[in-house]
Structures are given as C-alpha cells and as structure tokens.
Amino acid sequence: MAQLPYISDEEATGIVATLYKHNRKLYGRVANAVRVAAHSPKLAQALFGFNVPLLREEITENLPVRLKALIILKTSMLNGCAH
C-alpha cells in the first residue's frame, strides 16, 4: 500500500491531467506509481520521460516491445501489483 494517496483522475489538473492523458494513450491506463509520483509533477514527468524510450523498440533496439511488456507484466505479478 502506498504511503501517499493516489491522485485520482478527478483530482488531476494541469500538468498532472496531461500526464495522465498521455499515460492512458500509451499504456491504456495510468499506473499507480505515476499516480503517486504525480504529487510532484516534475518527478512524474521525468519518470514518464524515462519509461517511454525504454519501451520503444526503435530506440533501444535490444528487445521487442512485446517481450518488454511480458517482462513488465511478470515483474508486476511477482511484486503483487493488482493492476
């Protein structure tokens, strides 16, 4: 359980609302880690900016996007993430 409450979609304004919109567009949802990081919008932007290139195959050229997604899913499951 997070020590800080998640910022809901209804509570998100300005930069945070934009960040949520782009997360939904790229991932289909807003991860709980992003919702917690959104308490510091600059930190949340940095995390999002770091994660996007990691998932893009044409940038990293190491692993296919599908395999990266499976690795993320498995890691999330091992860590007990609900979503």
C-alpha positions as protocol buffer text, in pm:
chain_id: "A"
residue {
  index: 1
  type: MET
  ca { x: 0 y: 0 z: 0 }
}
residue {
  index: 2
  type: ALA
  ca { x: 126 y: 346 z: -88 }
}
residue {
  index: 3
  type: GLN
  ca { x: 228 y: 586 z: 188 }
}
residue {
  index: 4
  type: LEU
  ca { x: 87 y: 871 z: -19 }
}
residue {
  index: 5
  type: PRO
  ca { x: -266 y: 861 z: -158 }
}
residue {
  index: 6
  type: TYR
  ca { x: -310 y: 817 z: -531 }
}
residue {
  index: 7
  type: ILE
  ca { x: -418 y: 1125 z: -724 }
}
residue {
  index: 8
  type: SER
  ca { x: -744 y: 1029 z: -895 }
}
residue {
  index: 9
  type: ASP
  ca { x: -845 y: 1131 z: -1245 }
}
residue {
  index: 10
  type: GLU
  ca { x: -1093 y: 1377 z: -1096 }
}
residue {
  index: 11
  type: GLU
  ca { x: -824 y: 1539 z: -879 }
}
residue {
  index: 12
  type: ALA
  ca { x: -570 y: 1568 z: -1163 }
}
residue {
  index: 13
  type: THR
  ca { x: -531 y: 1918 z: -1304 }
}
residue {
  index: 14
  type: GLY
  ca { x: -280 y: 2097 z: -1526 }
}
residue {
  index: 15
  type: ILE
  ca { x: 40 y: 1905 z: -1588 }
}
residue {
  index: 16
  type: VAL
  ca { x: -88 y: 1601 z: -1398 }
}
residue {
  index: 17
  type: ALA
  ca { x: -404 y: 1578 z: -1611 }
}
residue {
  index: 18
  type: THR
  ca { x: -189 y: 1598 z: -1926 }
}
residue {
  index: 19
  type: LEU
  ca { x: 46 y: 1333 z: -1791 }
}
residue {
  index: 20
  type: TYR
  ca { x: -249 y: 1103 z: -1716 }
}
residue {
  index: 21
  type: LYS
  ca { x: -389 y: 1158 z: -2065 }
}
residue {
  index: 22
  type: HIS
  ca { x: -61 y: 1059 z: -2229 }
}
residue {
  index: 23
  type: ASN
  ca { x: -17 y: 759 z: -1998 }
}
residue {
  index: 24
  type: ARG
  ca { x: -363 y: 635 z: -2095 }
}
residue {
  index: 25
  type: LYS
  ca { x: -285 y: 687 z: -2462 }
}
residue {
  index: 26
  type: LEU
  ca { x: 45 y: 497 z: -2444 }
}
residue {
  index: 27
  type: TYR
  ca { x: -32 y: 226 z: -2187 }
}
residue {
  index: 28
  type: GLY
  ca { x: -413 y: 213 z: -2180 }
}
residue {
  index: 29
  type: ARG
  ca { x: -419 y: 317 z: -1815 }
}
residue {
  index: 30
  type: VAL
  ca { x: -243 y: 527 z: -1553 }
}
residue {
  index: 31
  type: ALA
  ca { x: -11 y: 318 z: -1335 }
}
residue {
  index: 32
  type: ASN
  ca { x: -36 y: 358 z: -958 }
}
residue {
  index: 33
  type: ALA
  ca { x: 332 y: 458 z: -948 }
}
residue {
  index: 34
  type: VAL
  ca { x: 251 y: 752 z: -1175 }
}
residue {
  index: 35
  type: ARG
  ca { x: -48 y: 845 z: -958 }
}
residue {
  index: 36
  type: VAL
  ca { x: 177 y: 861 z: -651 }
}
residue {
  index: 37
  type: ALA
  ca { x: 458 y: 1039 z: -835 }
}
residue {
  index: 38
  type: ALA
  ca { x: 202 y: 1295 z: -952 }
}
residue {
  index: 39
  type: HIS
  ca { x: 228 y: 1460 z: -609 }
}
residue {
  index: 40
  type: SER
  ca { x: 545 y: 1603 z: -762 }
}
residue {
  index: 41
  type: PRO
  ca { x: 453 y: 1672 z: -1128 }
}
residue {
  index: 42
  type: LYS
  ca { x: 816 y: 1731 z: -1229 }
}
residue {
  index: 43
  type: LEU
  ca { x: 912 y: 1389 z: -1090 }
}
residue {
  index: 44
  type: ALA
  ca { x: 617 y: 1225 z: -1264 }
}
residue {
  index: 45
  type: GLN
  ca { x: 718 y: 1386 z: -1594 }
}
residue {
  index: 46
  type: ALA
  ca { x: 1073 y: 1261 z: -1552 }
}
residue {
  index: 47
  type: LEU
  ca { x: 954 y: 905 z: -1480 }
}
residue {
  index: 48
  type: PHE
  ca { x: 724 y: 908 z: -1781 }
}
residue {
  index: 49
  type: GLY
  ca { x: 1000 y: 1054 z: -1998 }
}
residue {
  index: 50
  type: PHE
  ca { x: 1234 y: 778 z: -1880 }
}
residue {
  index: 51
  type: ASN
  ca { x: 985 y: 493 z: -1937 }
}
residue {
  index: 52
  type: VAL
  ca { x: 871 y: 587 z: -2286 }
}
residue {
  index: 53
  type: PRO
  ca { x: 1210 y: 536 z: -2456 }
}
residue {
  index: 54
  type: LEU
  ca { x: 1262 y: 210 z: -2268 }
}
residue {
  index: 55
  type: LEU
  ca { x: 951 y: 63 z: -2427 }
}
residue {
  index: 56
  type: ARG
  ca { x: 1016 y: 182 z: -2780 }
}
residue {
  index: 57
  type: GLU
  ca { x: 1189 y: -86 z: -2982 }
}
residue {
  index: 58
  type: GLU
  ca { x: 1329 y: 153 z: -3240 }
}
residue {
  index: 59
  type: ILE
  ca { x: 1514 y: 341 z: -2966 }
}
residue {
  index: 60
  type: THR
  ca { x: 1652 y: 60 z: -2750 }
}
residue {
  index: 61
  type: GLU
  ca { x: 1696 y: -199 z: -3029 }
}
residue {
  index: 62
  type: ASN
  ca { x: 1754 y: -465 z: -2763 }
}
residue {
  index: 63
  type: LEU
  ca { x: 1422 y: -638 z: -2703 }
}
residue {
  index: 64
  type: PRO
  ca { x: 1095 y: -644 z: -2894 }
}
residue {
  index: 65
  type: VAL
  ca { x: 816 y: -436 z: -2736 }
}
residue {
  index: 66
  type: ARG
  ca { x: 603 y: -749 z: -2680 }
}
residue {
  index: 67
  type: LEU
  ca { x: 880 y: -915 z: -2477 }
}
residue {
  index: 68
  type: LYS
  ca { x: 932 y: -597 z: -2273 }
}
residue {
  index: 69
  type: ALA
  ca { x: 559 y: -588 z: -2196 }
}
residue {
  index: 70
  type: LEU
  ca { x: 568 y: -951 z: -2082 }
}
residue {
  index: 71
  type: ILE
  ca { x: 868 y: -877 z: -1857 }
}
residue {
  index: 72
  type: ILE
  ca { x: 684 y: -581 z: -1704 }
}
residue {
  index: 73
  type: LEU
  ca { x: 373 y: -795 z: -1650 }
}
residue {
  index: 74
  type: LYS
  ca { x: 569 y: -1076 z: -1486 }
}
residue {
  index: 75
  type: THR
  ca { x: 758 y: -835 z: -1261 }
}
residue {
  index: 76
  type: SER
  ca { x: 433 y: -668 z: -1159 }
}
residue {
  index: 77
  type: MET
  ca { x: 277 y: -1005 z: -1078 }
}
residue {
  index: 78
  type: LEU
  ca { x: 578 y: -1111 z: -871 }
}
residue {
  index: 79
  type: ASN
  ca { x: 554 y: -785 z: -676 }
}
residue {
  index: 80
  type: GLY
  ca { x: 183 y: -834 z: -607 }
}
residue {
  index: 81
  type: CYS
  ca { x: 57 y: -545 z: -819 }
}
residue {
  index: 82
  type: ALA
  ca { x: -319 y: -560 z: -856 }
}
residue {
  index: 83
  type: HIS
  ca { x: -343 y: -391 z: -1197 }
}
